[in-house]
Amino acid sequence: MSIPLELEFVLVSSDYAMMNAVSAGVKKYGAKFLLVPTAQAARDCLKRRKIDGIFVDLEVPGALGLMEAIRKGTSNSKAVIFACVTAAKEYTSTLSAGANFLLRKPLHEDSVASHITIAKELLERERRRYFRHAVNVMVVLKDGEVEQHARVTNLSEGGMAVRTAKALRHSSVIDFAFDLRMGASVSGKGQVAWINAEGMAGIMLQTFHEKGREHLEAWLTAQEQLGFKKNAPGG
């Protein structure tokens, strides 16, 4: 499987030359690219959107703290972090903070592209874990003694988005149960990762009952095969 074209990268830096190198490198894969100049701007950005890879300039104040926060977060904790360093003495602390790869500055387009190629397996694995397939199925959610019926709007190996009548509590652990169209039941426990004012919520799927995970993986595989057929020449 080639790297999906919809990959999205963020660069945390105010270095113009570095921006040009990373931008050119990621565009070789048809990927999206977003520049944020500060660690705080990056934190705000990562709260709002799912990112595949993050290039962090170690010269940005708070860079190490940013990487640690990403790893301790929810939606982007598995994102691939490319740390851009200037000296070997930064290696140990940078890796300890959560970096997957180290790039020496100044960066070059070819170096950026080659590191993305090396990271392909990690990027694709995480992409499959969270890539959401649109669905419209009923789900029963139970938070303690409070039970409600909701609607799943999209589903992945690692989570689902739901539309609820009663607002869920952020970070709460809930029970879920739903049936896929092919008749397989999926149930288990998940944690509420995000909520919004429109009655939507994101739930990370943490544990499954009985063959729930197998049923979900089989369904996802079937969806991917349908997608490949649709995108195939003449499909």
Backbone torsions as a table, in degrees:
resi	resn	phi	psi	omega
1	MET	NA	130.9	178.8
2	SER	-81.3	166.2	179.3
3	ILE	-63.8	127.4	-179.7
4	PRO	-59.0	144.3	-177.6
5	LEU	-71.6	-18.2	-175.2
6	GLU	-88.8	12.4	177.0
7	LEU	-58.6	147.0	-179.7
8	GLU	-130.8	130.7	-178.3
9	PHE	-119.5	151.3	173.6
10	VAL	-122.1	139.2	171.7
11	LEU	-113.2	126.3	176.9
12	VAL	-103.3	98.9	-176.0
13	SER	-172.9	157.7	172.1
14	SER	-119.0	16.0	-179.0
15	ASP	-88.4	116.0	-175.1
16	TYR	-64.2	-43.5	-179.6
17	ALA	-63.5	-39.0	179.5
18	MET	-66.4	-39.4	178.5
19	MET	-60.8	-43.6	179.9
20	ASN	-62.4	-41.7	-178.0
21	ALA	-66.9	-46.7	-178.5
22	VAL	-68.3	-42.5	179.9
23	SER	-58.9	-46.0	-179.5
24	ALA	-67.4	-37.9	-178.9
25	GLY	-65.7	-44.7	-177.6
26	VAL	-74.3	-29.0	-179.2
27	LYS	-69.0	-19.3	175.6
28	LYS	-62.7	-20.8	-179.9
29	TYR	-104.5	9.3	-179.5
30	GLY	67.7	21.9	-175.4
31	ALA	-87.8	159.9	175.4
32	LYS	-82.4	153.4	-176.7
33	PHE	-140.5	133.7	-178.8
34	LEU	-132.3	133.1	179.7
35	LEU	-106.8	128.8	171.9
36	VAL	-127.1	134.3	-170.4
37	PRO	-83.7	-21.8	-174.9
38	THR	-130.0	163.1	178.4
39	ALA	-63.6	-39.1	-179.9
40	GLN	-67.2	-40.4	177.7
41	ALA	-62.7	-36.4	178.0
42	ALA	-66.9	-42.2	178.1
43	ARG	-59.1	-43.8	179.7
44	ASP	-63.8	-42.7	-179.2
45	CYS	-63.5	-43.7	-175.7
46	LEU	-72.8	-16.9	174.4
47	LYS	-74.9	-26.8	-172.5
48	ARG	-96.3	-21.5	-173.6
49	ARG	-145.5	157.5	178.9
50	LYS	-90.1	129.1	-176.5
51	ILE	-121.4	142.4	179.3
52	ASP	-85.0	-45.3	-177.6
53	GLY	-139.5	144.5	-177.0
54	ILE	-129.0	120.5	173.9
55	PHE	-93.9	122.2	-176.7
56	VAL	-117.7	120.3	176.0
57	ASP	-79.2	117.3	-177.2
58	LEU	-66.6	-12.4	177.6
59	GLU	-82.4	-8.4	175.4
60	VAL	-75.3	127.0	178.4
61	PRO	-55.3	132.4	178.7
62	GLY	82.7	14.3	-176.1
63	ALA	-62.3	-44.6	-179.2
64	LEU	-64.9	-42.5	178.3
65	GLY	-62.8	-35.1	177.5
66	LEU	-63.2	-46.6	-179.6
67	MET	-62.9	-40.6	177.6
68	GLU	-63.1	-39.5	179.9
69	ALA	-66.7	-37.2	178.2
70	ILE	-62.1	-45.4	-178.1
71	ARG	-67.2	-29.0	-179.5
72	LYS	-90.4	-4.8	-177.6
73	GLY	-79.7	-164.4	-177.1
74	THR	-110.7	-69.7	-169.8
75	SER	-68.5	-27.2	-176.8
76	ASN	-118.9	19.3	-175.8
77	SER	-64.9	-23.7	-179.5
78	LYS	-99.7	4.6	-179.6
79	ALA	-61.8	149.0	179.1
80	VAL	-81.0	124.0	-178.7
81	ILE	-105.3	122.5	175.7
82	PHE	-104.9	108.3	-179.1
83	ALA	-91.4	131.6	-177.4
84	CYS	-106.2	110.0	-170.5
85	VAL	-114.7	162.0	-179.9
86	THR	-110.4	-20.4	-176.4
87	ALA	-143.5	151.2	-178.0
88	ALA	-62.8	-26.5	-178.5
89	LYS	-65.3	-15.7	-180.0
90	GLU	-85.8	-11.2	-171.8
91	TYR	-58.1	-53.4	-173.4
92	THR	-61.3	-48.9	-178.1
93	SER	-65.9	-33.6	-179.1
94	THR	-69.5	-44.2	177.2
95	LEU	-65.4	-38.9	178.9
96	SER	-64.2	-29.9	-179.0
97	ALA	-76.5	-13.1	175.9
98	GLY	123.2	6.6	-179.6
99	ALA	-69.1	140.9	174.4
100	ASN	-88.4	-36.2	-176.6
101	PHE	-137.2	148.7	177.2
102	LEU	-114.4	130.2	175.9
103	LEU	-120.0	131.8	178.7
104	ARG	-83.0	136.4	175.0
105	LYS	-85.0	148.7	0.8
106	PRO	-74.8	145.6	-179.9
107	LEU	-81.9	154.1	175.4
108	HIS	-129.6	150.2	-177.7
109	GLU	-52.0	-44.9	-177.6
110	ASP	-66.0	-36.8	178.6
111	SER	-66.0	-41.9	178.4
112	VAL	-61.7	-46.9	-178.4
113	ALA	-63.6	-40.0	-178.5
114	SER	-67.8	-35.7	178.3
115	HIS	-68.7	-35.5	176.0
116	ILE	-64.6	-39.6	177.5
117	THR	-61.7	-44.4	178.7
118	ILE	-61.9	-36.2	-177.2
119	ALA	-84.1	4.2	-172.5
120	LYS	-53.0	-45.4	-176.9
121	GLU	-62.7	-43.9	178.3
122	LEU	-62.9	-44.0	-178.3
123	LEU	-63.6	-43.7	-178.5
124	GLU	-69.4	-37.5	179.7
125	ARG	-63.0	-45.3	179.9
126	GLU	-69.7	-36.9	178.0
127	ARG	-60.2	-42.1	179.7
128	ARG	-67.0	-34.5	-177.7
129	ARG	-64.8	-35.4	-175.5
130	TYR	-115.0	-7.0	-179.2
131	PHE	-59.2	123.3	-171.9
132	ARG	-95.2	127.4	173.9
133	HIS	-96.5	130.6	-179.7
134	ALA	-67.0	131.7	178.5
135	VAL	-140.4	173.3	175.1
136	ASN	-148.6	79.7	-177.7
137	VAL	-129.6	152.1	179.0
138	MET	-79.7	141.1	177.1
139	VAL	-133.3	141.9	174.4
140	VAL	-98.9	123.8	179.8
141	LEU	-114.0	137.4	179.8
142	LYS	-133.8	117.2	177.7
143	ASP	-111.2	98.5	-174.2
144	GLY	67.3	-119.2	178.8
145	GLU	-95.4	-5.3	-177.1
146	VAL	-90.9	118.4	-179.0
147	GLU	-118.4	141.3	177.4
148	GLN	-149.0	156.4	173.6
149	HIS	-95.5	134.9	179.8
150	ALA	-135.2	180.0	-178.0
151	ARG	-121.4	125.8	175.7
152	VAL	-81.7	126.4	-179.7
153	THR	-102.4	-27.0	171.6
154	ASN	-153.5	157.7	-168.3
155	LEU	-146.1	139.6	177.0
156	SER	-138.1	-177.7	178.1
157	GLU	-67.4	-27.7	-175.0
158	GLY	-108.1	-9.0	-177.1
159	GLY	-174.9	179.3	178.4
160	MET	-150.0	154.0	172.9
161	ALA	-104.5	137.3	-177.6
162	VAL	-131.4	150.3	173.1
163	ARG	-107.9	121.2	-173.4
164	THR	-115.9	156.8	174.6
165	ALA	-84.5	-39.5	177.1
166	LYS	-107.4	133.3	-176.9
167	ALA	-62.5	138.1	174.5
168	LEU	-85.9	159.8	179.8
169	ARG	-93.2	128.1	179.9
170	HIS	-57.8	134.3	178.3
171	SER	75.9	-3.0	180.0
172	SER	-71.8	149.3	177.7
173	VAL	-96.0	125.7	-175.0
174	ILE	-128.4	158.5	172.8
175	ASP	-91.2	143.3	177.7
176	PHE	-134.9	153.9	176.8
177	ALA	-155.9	128.9	177.1
178	PHE	-151.7	161.9	177.3
179	ASP	-112.4	132.9	175.4
180	LEU	-81.9	162.1	-174.3
181	ARG	-60.3	-27.6	-178.5
182	MET	-83.5	9.6	173.5
183	GLY	92.3	1.0	-178.9
184	ALA	-87.0	135.3	179.1
185	SER	-91.8	139.4	177.9
186	VAL	-129.2	125.4	178.0
187	SER	-146.3	159.5	179.9
188	GLY	167.0	-152.6	178.8
189	LYS	-123.6	146.2	177.7
190	GLY	-144.3	170.7	179.7
191	GLN	-120.8	137.5	179.4
192	VAL	-72.9	115.3	-176.0
193	ALA	-92.1	-32.0	178.9
194	TRP	-156.2	156.8	175.6
195	ILE	-140.6	157.0	173.7
196	ASN	-137.6	176.3	-174.6
197	ALA	-74.6	-12.0	-177.9
198	GLU	-89.9	9.0	179.1
199	GLY	85.2	13.5	177.3
200	MET	-98.7	154.2	177.4
201	ALA	-150.4	150.8	175.6
202	GLY	-109.5	132.5	-177.7
203	ILE	-122.3	123.2	173.9
204	MET	-80.6	128.8	-180.0
205	LEU	-84.9	116.4	-173.3
206	GLN	-102.3	-49.1	-179.9
207	THR	-134.9	153.2	-179.1
208	PHE	-123.8	150.6	175.4
209	HIS	-93.6	141.5	175.9
210	GLU	49.4	-122.1	-175.6
211	LYS	-100.2	25.2	-177.7
212	GLY	-57.5	-45.2	-179.0
213	ARG	-64.7	-42.2	179.4
214	GLU	-61.1	-42.4	180.0
215	HIS	-63.6	-42.3	-179.3
216	LEU	-66.2	-44.2	-179.3
217	GLU	-63.6	-38.4	178.6
218	ALA	-64.9	-40.7	178.5
219	TRP	-65.0	-43.3	179.6
220	LEU	-62.8	-41.1	178.5
221	THR	-61.1	-41.7	178.7
222	ALA	-63.5	-40.0	178.8
223	GLN	-65.0	-40.6	179.6
224	GLU	-64.7	-40.2	179.7
225	GLN	-65.0	-38.1	176.1
226	LEU	-64.0	-39.9	179.1
227	GLY	-64.1	-42.1	179.1
228	PHE	-62.5	-39.9	-179.3
229	LYS	-65.6	-38.9	179.7
230	LYS	-66.0	-36.3	-176.6
231	ASN	-87.9	-7.7	-179.2
232	ALA	-71.5	150.8	178.8
233	PRO	-55.0	127.2	-179.3
234	GLY	81.0	1.1	-177.4
235	GLY	-86.3	NA	NA
